[in-house]
Structures are given as C-alpha cells and as structure tokens.
C-alpha cells in the first residue's frame, strides 16, 4: 500500500509543478506588461548552471583539440626525422 501512496504523491507533485509552469508561462506577457507600465524592467538573469557547464565543455574541447594537434605535429616531425636519418 505504501508504494501506491508514494506513486500518487509523486504524480501529485509532478502535476502541481506542471500546472505552476503553465500558469507562469501564460501570465508572463501580463507580468511583463505590468512591469513595463510600472517602469520596472526585469533584471537580466544570471548565467545558469547549464550555460556554465556548456562553456566549460567548449573550453575543454578546445584544449583537447589543441593538445591533439600538438601531439600529431610532434609525431609527424619525429617520423620525418627518422625517415631522413634512414636515408
């Protein structure tokens, strides 16, 4: 029986969250208009966690690419040096 209560609690929380998101989305144009009429502009939102993680991933990818390019250049240089010595 506890499982059913847990499940129903989960679905109730999920429904409430979805309803809150829907109401917020529907009322956002009204809220923006009221704020504009009152002379209050909403401040720009701070960079979210997703944006921070995305920028770290991009930075990491650039660093990995640069390291790989350096390794390939070094390998090519060593191969050409060995070929020259073999001749």
Helices and strands as residue ranges (DSSP letters): H 2-38, H 49-86
